[in-house]
Amino acid sequence: MNDTFFISIVTFTYFSASLVFLISFMFKNKYMGTAALTLTAAGLVLQTLALILRWIHSYQLGIGHAPLSNFYESLVFFSWSIVFIYMVTRKRYGRSITGILATFFSFLILAYASLSGKVDCQIQPLIPALQSNWLISHVISSFLAYACFAIAFGTSILYLGKRKSGSENIGLLPDAAVLDEITYKMISIGFVLLTLGIITGAAWADCAWGRYWGWDPKETWSLITWFIYGAFLHARLTRGWRGVKMSLISILGFLAVIFTYLGVNYILSGLHSYL
Amino acid sequence: MQTKLYRIFSSARVTVFLFFVLAATSIVGTVIQQGLPLERYEKLFTPRLFAILSFFDVFDMYHSWWFTLLLVLLSINILACTLKQLPRIAKLILNGKKGFDDSVFTSSQIRKTWQRQGNLADLEEQTGVVLRKLAGTPTRVEHNGAHYFFAEKGKYSRLGMVFVHISILFILSGGVIGTIWGFSGQMNVVEGTTSDTVVLLGETGTIKLGFGVRCDDFTVEFYETGMPKEYRSDLTIVEGEKAVISGSIRVNHPLVYKGLKFCQATYGVAGMDKFRVVVHNGRTGKENILTLTLMKKVSLPGSNASFAIAKYVPGQVGRMPTVLGVLLEPGKAHDIFWIEPHRQTDKGGFTFTLQDYESRYYTGIQVSKDPGVLLVWVGFLLILAGFILSLFFSHTRVWVRIAPVEGGYEIAIAATISKNKKAFRKTVEGVIGNFQQGMVL
């Protein structure tokens, strides 16, 4: 069975999960919350299976490699990461609001990956530059970081929305302070993972190109992202900034993430031409 | 003045400011391609703009004076902040055991005081259990007739952030050392030849290695889809006349010799090595396959004519590769003509067909030397160690004072933790509840 078939089921599952989360959230219904969580967990398990299946399939094609090597695979893994980060941080920082954000973001990414028609979902062999043991650790840490930043981006937008209006529906949202706190926690985890992603990337670059840092656009943009979130953490922890300013920095940071992920490859040129 | 400067540099406001400035300015170098020859930029911009941009070294901005200045300021900032925090952290780590400080029982985040009857030995035993549960084996001090107990765990987690900040200094100094005493460049070595010259990045000069790098063979493999699968150069390091080591390099699998790293970077066709041409002699009716190298004359069997290949033209889109053949017969003018694969060319009673050819590649090797790289790795390990320390460990301290009062003892407990305060408060309150009821055992 083809993994892309499973992915289409997962896409649907995440979409349903986000709807059920929304219902549970609007009517403060505990059972719906449990149902949404079950759906999300099922989606994550199925998506994990799809990833494994694709991995096995690549070996059957004689070009075996982890499914983390092209745009399609990176999108699928990005969506997996968001739900994964939500599930592991759920106990501590989880609210149904983060559940909605995580499943909905993942749904959007998967829908784009399968439906846009611009993303080639074929399993391709690895070009020489990607044949490295660093591939897995570099991609996993980077995308888990992106996932944390995506959730923080969502809570920051909601925070601003909450601050701006204060209408009835938005009143359902958790306290502004709670959103602020989730943003902060997600960014602090994401920052550590991003650091790990940059370090594994540097080690890889040293091995492949003979230098750990060469100011290639991809490297530079990952550092720009790192500076922005570094500023966020310092502003919060040592200057005591809270609220709107923090949300704006978080949104700015996520724009840098998107640019690091996509913009560098589609707008600028450099060595990191395979996403 | 000195203290004012120190105050500015040890301020986290400066850190936030520098981070934003570094982030914003770094964008420039990703938009304007870096390190091209200056003439290219001169054509791109108006003279005035070019003058301004070159004043700010925008064409190599990450090594410019102002970007370096920003990084120096960041380093000073990190150093000053760390120095400012160090006494407090040292105190927390070294002097944490001062057990009989009564102020903790009135000022700590979590504290409780109550009175109980019972004998001292029981209370002390219960105190020991409680402390071990929360923080570890307690130390015990007697002071002014009261008994003080103190236990702590995870005090070294306080060093986590110090490690993270110091690591940046390691990484930056590694970078400086690499920039000053290291180099990076490329050498192209044709198969079968030896080279000892590296062309520095940006074509700013060349470096003699002091030994030779011989390329014994270069191969490139492709997948069925036409995507490249492997680039491999078999290299031999030659010192004087002696081959020292041989090894193959592939992408991601460099060769290291004398602190220099040789990475497979690129390749190209240097020329044609051998050509095989099928020659049909119309007079004798015989067919021969000749193996030729460029510009080397061979005689054609069964005749007094000779033949050479003068030129090779690589195949282009929609066109086969061709060679220029020269037929020499005594007493006649040279006959020059194209020979192609799969197509016969008749000349002077012979029929020529290009059968195949072996191309000679050159391999492009990235050569780099970076004596600062070790410091950078140390920095990387330090930053990870720092994050692990501060993420997964926290500094827990718990104090207990048992003081005799009329009709029993007064028990005071105080506890602090460096993070996850909410969860810790819950745990401590639960333990205290049990302690109050004497249920700890």
Boltz contact constraints between the chains, C-beta under 6 A:
constraints:
  - contact:
      token1: [A, 125]
      token2: [B, 223]
      max_distance: 6.0
  - contact:
      token1: [A, 125]
      token2: [B, 227]
      max_distance: 6.0
  - contact:
      token1: [A, 127]
      token2: [B, 227]
      max_distance: 6.0
  - contact:
      token1: [A, 127]
      token2: [B, 228]
      max_distance: 6.0
  - contact:
      token1: [A, 128]
      token2: [B, 228]
      max_distance: 6.0
  - contact:
      token1: [A, 128]
      token2: [B, 230]
      max_distance: 6.0
  - contact:
      token1: [A, 128]
      token2: [B, 231]
      max_distance: 6.0
  - contact:
      token1: [A, 128]
      token2: [B, 251]
      max_distance: 6.0
  - contact:
      token1: [A, 129]
      token2: [B, 251]
      max_distance: 6.0
  - contact:
      token1: [A, 131]
      token2: [B, 252]
      max_distance: 6.0
  - contact:
      token1: [A, 132]
      token2: [B, 252]
      max_distance: 6.0
  - contact:
      token1: [A, 192]
      token2: [B, 387]
      max_distance: 6.0
  - contact:
      token1: [A, 199]
      token2: [B, 380]
      max_distance: 6.0
  - contact:
      token1: [A, 207]
      token2: [B, 252]
      max_distance: 6.0
  - contact:
      token1: [A, 208]
      token2: [B, 251]
      max_distance: 6.0
  - contact:
      token1: [A, 208]
      token2: [B, 252]
      max_distance: 6.0
  - contact:
      token1: [A, 210]
      token2: [B, 261]
      max_distance: 6.0
  - contact:
      token1: [A, 210]
      token2: [B, 263]
      max_distance: 6.0
  - contact:
      token1: [A, 210]
      token2: [B, 366]
      max_distance: 6.0
  - contact:
      token1: [A, 210]
      token2: [B, 368]
      max_distance: 6.0
  - contact:
      token1: [A, 211]
      token2: [B, 184]
      max_distance: 6.0
  - contact:
      token1: [A, 211]
      token2: [B, 368]
      max_distance: 6.0
  - contact:
      token1: [A, 215]
      token2: [B, 62]
      max_distance: 6.0
  - contact:
      token1: [A, 217]
      token2: [B, 30]
      max_distance: 6.0
  - contact:
      token1: [A, 220]
      token2: [B, 26]
      max_distance: 6.0
  - contact:
      token1: [A, 220]
      token2: [B, 30]
      max_distance: 6.0
  - contact:
      token1: [A, 224]
      token2: [B, 23]
      max_distance: 6.0
  - contact:
      token1: [A, 224]
      token2: [B, 26]
      max_distance: 6.0
  - contact:
      token1: [A, 227]
      token2: [B, 19]
      max_distance: 6.0
  - contact:
      token1: [A, 227]
      token2: [B, 22]
      max_distance: 6.0
  - contact:
      token1: [A, 227]
      token2: [B, 23]
      max_distance: 6.0
  - contact:
      token1: [A, 228]
      token2: [B, 23]
      max_distance: 6.0
  - contact:
      token1: [A, 230]
      token2: [B, 19]
      max_distance: 6.0
  - contact:
      token1: [A, 231]
      token2: [B, 16]
      max_distance: 6.0
  - contact:
      token1: [A, 231]
      token2: [B, 19]
      max_distance: 6.0
  - contact:
      token1: [A, 231]
      token2: [B, 20]
      max_distance: 6.0
  - contact:
      token1: [A, 234]
      token2: [B, 12]
      max_distance: 6.0
  - contact:
      token1: [A, 234]
      token2: [B, 15]
      max_distance: 6.0
  - contact:
      token1: [A, 234]
      token2: [B, 16]
      max_distance: 6.0
  - contact:
      token1: [A, 235]
      token2: [B, 16]
      max_distance: 6.0
  - contact:
      token1: [A, 238]
      token2: [B, 12]
      max_distance: 6.0
  - contact:
      token1: [A, 239]
      token2: [B, 12]
      max_distance: 6.0
  - contact:
      token1: [A, 268]
      token2: [B, 30]
      max_distance: 6.0
